[in-house]
């Protein structure tokens, strides 16, 4: 199986507001995003920085696992059928949905603190002050925002072909699964199995 290209953005400084963040794009030959591939990307950027091949002011706070983000790029392969493109888009959407829901789950304990700050109706309790001042809190809230934005951008940029995947595996009223070929989908309505 031939390797594809996985792209990563390695952010200079996570404490910078998201709109002002800068970083380095690293592209590696790999089959998929994985902890091992991410570590290789971080190692590459570290070595480039140590060899003065990147600006000295970059990565003033170091490079950590939180600094790296996978960047999805549209595939240049024009030989894909619409259903294949749709499957890729669907898989990407599923991954983004999981990441966003996990980020929201992680942020649930922060709801009372955020509500108190936004509504300005009461001062924070000592426990809430501690939570508000914790660096993890900012990271969690930024993760919620970035996963939401990424999911929104992905939904807005999809071709609509992901719906073809749903049409290929269609449950009938009795709950049986009907499988049809991509040609049936792309050449018209799927053929419905006749009931005996």
C-alpha positions in Angstrom: 0.0 0.0 0.0 1.5 3.3 -1.0 1.9 6.1 1.5 0.1 9.4 1.3 1.0 12.7 2.7 0.0 13.8 6.2 0.2 17.5 6.9 0.6 19.1 10.3 0.5 22.6 11.6 2.9 23.1 14.6 1.8 26.2 16.4 4.4 28.7 17.8 2.7 29.8 20.9 -0.6 28.3 22.1 -1.1 31.3 24.5 -1.5 33.6 21.5 -5.1 34.2 20.5 -6.2 31.7 17.8 -6.5 34.4 15.0 -3.0 35.6 15.6 -1.3 32.2 15.8 1.6 31.4 13.6 3.4 28.1 13.0 5.1 25.8 10.6 3.4 23.4 8.2 5.1 20.0 8.1 4.3 17.4 5.4 5.3 13.8 6.0 4.9 10.7 3.9 2.6 8.5 6.0 -0.6 6.4 5.6 -2.4 8.4 8.3 -2.2 10.6 11.3 -0.8 8.7 14.2 1.1 9.4 17.5 4.2 8.1 15.8 3.8 10.4 12.8 3.1 13.4 15.0 6.3 12.7 17.0 8.2 12.5 13.7 6.8 15.9 12.7 7.7 17.4 16.1 11.2 16.0 15.8 11.7 17.4 12.3 10.6 20.9 13.4 12.9 20.7 16.5 15.9 19.8 14.4 15.1 22.5 11.8 14.9 25.0 14.7 18.1 23.8 16.3 19.9 24.1 12.9 18.7 27.7 12.6 16.7 26.9 9.6 13.6 28.5 11.3 13.4 32.0 12.7 15.0 32.0 16.2 11.9 33.7 17.8 9.7 30.7 16.9 8.6 28.2 19.6 9.7 30.4 22.5 7.6 28.2 24.8 8.9 25.0 23.3 7.0 22.4 21.3 4.6 20.0 23.0 2.0 17.5 21.8 -0.6 20.3 22.2 1.3 22.4 19.7 0.6 20.0 16.8 -2.6 19.8 14.7 -3.4 17.6 11.8 -4.3 19.7 8.7 -6.6 18.0 6.2 -6.0 18.9 2.6 -8.3 18.1 -0.3 -7.0 15.1 -2.2 -5.5 15.9 -5.6 -6.8 12.5 -6.9 -9.4 13.3 -9.5 -9.9 9.6 -10.3 -12.2 9.1 -7.3 -15.8 8.3 -7.9 -18.3 10.6 -6.1 -19.1 7.8 -3.6 -15.3 7.4 -2.7 -15.0 11.2 -2.2 -18.1 11.0 -0.1 -16.7 8.3 2.1 -13.5 10.3 2.7 -15.6 13.4 3.6 -17.9 11.3 5.8 -14.9 9.8 7.7 -13.4 13.2 8.2 -16.8 14.6 9.4 -17.1 11.7 11.8 -13.7 12.3 13.3 -14.4 16.0 13.7 -17.8 15.3 15.3 -16.1 12.9 17.8 -13.4 15.5 18.6 -15.9 18.3 19.1 -18.2 16.2 21.3 -15.3 15.0 23.4 -14.1 18.7 23.8 -17.6 19.7 24.9 -17.7 16.8 27.4 -14.4 17.9 28.8 -15.7 21.4 29.2 -18.9 20.5 31.1 -17.4 21.1 34.5 -16.6 24.6 33.4 -20.2 25.6 32.7 -20.9 27.3 36.0 -17.6 29.2 35.9 -18.2 30.4 32.3 -21.8 31.3 33.1 -20.8 33.3 36.2 -18.2 35.3 34.2 -20.4 35.9 31.2 -23.5 36.9 33.1 -21.7 38.9 35.7 -24.4 38.2 38.3 -22.1 37.0 41.1 -18.5 36.7 42.0 -16.6 33.4 41.6 -16.3 31.1 44.5 -12.7 30.2 45.7 -13.0 26.9 43.9 -14.3 28.6 40.7 -11.4 31.1 40.9 -9.0 28.2 41.0 -10.6 26.6 38.0 -10.7 29.9 36.1 -7.0 30.5 36.7 -5.9 27.0 35.7 -4.1 26.9 32.3 -6.0 23.8 31.4 -9.3 25.7 31.5 -8.1 28.0 28.7 -6.9 25.0 26.6 -10.2 23.2 27.1 -12.3 26.2 26.0 -10.0 26.8 23.0 -10.4 23.2 22.1 -14.2 23.5 22.2 -14.0 26.6 19.9 -11.5 25.2 17.5 -13.2 21.8 17.1 -16.6 23.7 16.5 -15.0 26.0 13.9 -13.3 23.1 12.1 -16.5 21.0 12.1 -18.4 24.0 10.7 -15.8 24.7 8.0 -15.8 21.1 7.0 -19.6 20.9 6.7 -19.6 24.0 4.6 -17.0 22.8 2.2 -18.2 19.2 1.7 -19.4 18.2 -1.8 -22.6 16.5 -0.6 -21.3 13.2 -1.9 -21.2 11.9 1.7 -24.9 11.3 1.4 -24.2 8.7 -1.3 -22.6 6.5 1.4 -25.9 6.6 3.4 -27.8 5.6 0.2 -25.5 2.6 -0.4 -26.3 1.1 3.0 -30.0 1.6 3.4 -32.2 -0.1 6.0 -35.7 -1.0 4.9 -38.8 -0.8 7.1 -38.1 -4.3 8.6 -34.6 -3.4 9.6 -32.8 -5.4 7.0 -29.7 -3.9 5.4 -29.8 -3.5 1.7 -26.4 -3.1 -0.1 -26.2 -1.7 -3.6 -23.3 -0.9 -5.8 -21.9 2.6 -6.3 -22.9 2.4 -10.0 -26.6 1.9 -8.9 -26.3 5.1 -6.8 -24.5 7.2 -9.4 -26.7 6.0 -12.2 -30.0 6.7 -10.5 -32.1 5.6 -7.6 -31.0 2.5 -5.8 -32.9 -0.7 -6.7 -35.2 -1.7 -3.9 -35.3 -5.4 -3.1 -38.8 -6.8 -3.8 -40.6 -8.3 -0.9 -41.9 -11.8 -1.2 
